[in-house]
Amino acid sequence: MESWLFLAILLAALLHAGWNALVKVGLDRFLAVSLIAMGAGLVAAPGVWLAPPPAPAAWPWLALSMLLHIGYNVFLVQAYRSGDLGQVYPIARGAAPLLVAVVSALALGELPPPLTTLGIVVLVAGVGLMSLRGGRHAQRLERRAVGAALATATFIAGYTLSDAIGARASGSPGGYIAGLFVANGLVMAVLLLATRGTRALPALAGHWRLGLLGGAMSLGAYAIAIWAMTRAPIALVAALRETSVLFAALIGCWWLGEPLSRWRALAALVIVAGVMLAKLG
């Protein structure tokens, strides 16, 4: 993998950790996720007119991805309600690359070189180590948070594969990305109104800057990832994105007051080793 593509994926990881940290601040979790999704839709809206539209072959994948993103948002909210960022985020993000790697190898025939595959395994192992002692309750995992995080991982793997295939078939990754985020923002707005009613709108109005900032970060993170998956193996990109757990651990420690233990530091070293192996492969 070229260095510039590698660095772009690391930037996507940083942006992703950043907007997930914003979900933990200020608002009810569902309101925060909805606000950021709608903010991303607004930021992406100009792309619908500026970028060429995706080819019809990509539309079924786009529709599937929209459904999977709804499931992702719902279970992400449930996970953050019952667990710390440093516990939930590594589980949700760490299990997904293994699912992506297995499915892409079996269904798409994309099997990375041996050294890259080893790097993916080591990286995911580091993510797993970080989650074992994550959160404030350092000796145990919160079962409800873990269950929701694993469900979130399943949805992540699903939409990652769907969007990789859809973007490749679209002939216009920019148009595909813009359409996806605009549609997802509209769906989340409808879901918010259906579950909370118009009484939720005043609460959102006071946090519109957070919504736009988080939305721009979410859009940038995933746009880079989708674009990268049109130029590199899906499993490799999906795994390298999960270096975001390192950024999430630092954000959780410095900003949210979550502990950064020796265990997490060791896990971080394992993740870095996996990244290096993947890059060398």
N, C-alpha and C positions, 0 to 999 in steps of 0.2 A: 504494500500500500504506500502511495506517495505521501511524503511528509505533510504537504499542505492539506490533503484529505484527512489525514490522521489528526492534525491540529483542529480542523473544522469540526470533527466529531467530538473532540474534547471541549470545544466551545459550546457545542450543543448540550453536552453533559452539564456544564456549569450553568447554562440558562435553565435547564430542566430542574436542577436542584434548587435554583433560586425561586422559581415560581411555586414549587412545592412548599418551600419555606413560607411564602406569602400566605398559603392556604391556612397555616397554623396561627396567623396573627389577625386579631381584630374581630372578625366576623364569625358567625356560625359556619361550620365547615361546609355544609351544603350551599349556603349563600355565597361563600368565598369561591368555591369551585364553579358555581354557576356564573358569578360575576367575571371570573377570569376567562371562562369559556366564551361569554358574550363579548368581553373585551377583545379576545383574539379574533372573533368573528368580525368585529368592527375594523380592526387593524388589517385584516386580510381582505376586506371588501373591495378595495381598489384593484386588487389582483384579478378579480373576476372579470373586470373590463380590460385590464392591461395585458394579461397573459392569454395566449391562445387557449380555447376550451379543450378539455381532455377528449380523446377519441371515444366513441360509443363503447368500444371494448372495455374501457375502464369504468364505466358507470356502475355495473353490478358490484365491483369491488369497492367503489366509493360508497354505495348504499350499505354494503355489509360493514364497512369500516365505521359508518355513522352509528349503526346499532351497537357495535362493539365498544365504541367510545362512550356511549351512554352507560353501558354496564361498567366500564372502567371508572367513570366519574362517580357513580353510585357507590361502588365498593371502596373506592379510595376515600370517600367521605366517611364511610363506616370504619375503615381502618384508622383514620386519624382521630376519630372520636374516642377510641379506646387504647391508643398506643402513641408513644413518642415518635417524632420524626426519625430519630436515629435507629429505632427498632422497626418501624413499619416500612420505611423507604427501602432499606436494604433487602428485605424479604420480597417486597413487591417487584422491585427492579431486578433482583438477583435470580429468581426462579425463571423469569421470562426468557432470558437468552438460551437457557438449556432447552426449553420447549421450542423456541425458534430454530435452534441448531438441528434438533432431531427432525422436526417437520420439514425444514428446508432441505435436509439431506435426503429424506425418504421420498418426499413429494416432488421436489424441484431438482434433485440431483446435484445440489450445491454442497459439496463436501470440501471444506478448506484444507490446505496442506497440513501435514501432521504437526508441525511446530505451531502453526496458528491454532489448530484444534486444541493442542496442549495449553496454549495461552488462554483460550476461552475457558477451558476447564479450571485452570488455576485462578483466573479472574473471578469466576462464579464461586469457587470455593472460598476465596477471600471475602466476597460479599456475604456468603453464608456464615462465616466466622464472625463478621461484624454484627450480624443480626442476633447471634446467640446470646450476646451480652448487651443488647441494645436497650435504649430507654433508661428510665429512672430506676426500674426494678432490675438491678444488675444481675440477680441470680436466677431470674425466671422470665419466661416469655408470657405475655398477655395472650391467652388463648383466643379470645375474641378478635383481637387485633391481628394475630397471625392468620386466622381463618380468612378474614376479610382481605389481608394482604396477599395471600395465595390466590384467592379468587381474582384479585386485581391483576396479579401476574398472568393468569390465564387470558384475561381480556387484553393485556398488553401484547402477549404473544400473538393473539388472534389478529389484532388490528395492525401489528407490525408486518405480518405476512401479507395481509390483505392490501395494505397500502404499498408495500414493496412491489407486489404483482401489479396493482392498479397503476402505480406511477410509471412502471416500465411499459405498460400497455397504452398509456395515455398519450404518448407523443408530446406531452406538455406537462412536465412535473410541476411547474409553477401554477398552471391552471388547475391541476388536480389538487394541489395543496390549498390554494385559495378557496376552491369550491368546498373542500372538506371542512375547513375551519368556519366558513360562513354558514354552512349547513349545520354544523355542530353547535355553533352559537345560537342559531334559531331554535334548534331542538331543545337545548338546555333552557332557553327562555320560556318556551312552551311548557316544559316540564316544571320549571319553577312556578309559573303562574298556576298550573294545574294542582300543585301540591301545597303551595303557600299562599296563593292568591295575590291580589294587588297590594296587600298590607306589607309584603316584603320589599316593595319598590322604594319606600322612603329610607329603609336601612341601607340599600344598595347605593342610593344617591350620594350618601356621605362618603363613600369609598370609591368613587369613580376613577380617581387617579390610580389606586391600587389595581383596579380592574384593567385599566389600559396598560399599566406597567407589566402586570402578571400576564396579560393576554399577549403582549408583544414578546415577552420572554418565552411563553409557551409556543407561540407561532414560530419564532426563530429556532427554538430547539428542535421542534419536530420537522420543520421545513428542511433544515440542514440534514437531519437523519434520513428523510425520504430521498432527498437529492443524492446523498451518499450511497444509498442502497441501489440506485440506478448505475453506480460506477464500481461497486465492490460487493463481495458476497454478503447476503443478508445477515447471516449468523455472525460474521465478523463485526459488522456495523452495530448490530443489536448488542453484542457483548461490550464493545468499546464504549457505547453510550452509558453503560452502567458504571463507568468511572465516576458518574454523578454521585454515587454513594459517598465518595471521598469528600466532595464539595458539600454534600448534605450533612455529613458528620461535623465538618468544620462550622457550617452555618448553625447547626443545632447547638454546638458547644458555645460559640461566641455570641450568637444573637438570641437563642431561645433558652439558654441556661441548661442545656442537657449535657451530661457528663461525657468526657473524652478519656476513656480509661486506657490502660496499657493493652488490654485485650483488643480494643478498637485500633490502637496504633499498630499492633501486630497484624491485624486483619488488613489494615491499609497497606502495609508492606507486601503482603501476599497479593493484593489487588494490583499494585504497581508492578510486581514481578510478572503477573499474568499479562498486563498491558505490554510490557517489554517483549515477552515471548510472542504475543500476537503481532506486534509491529515487526519483529524480526522475521516472522513467518511470511 
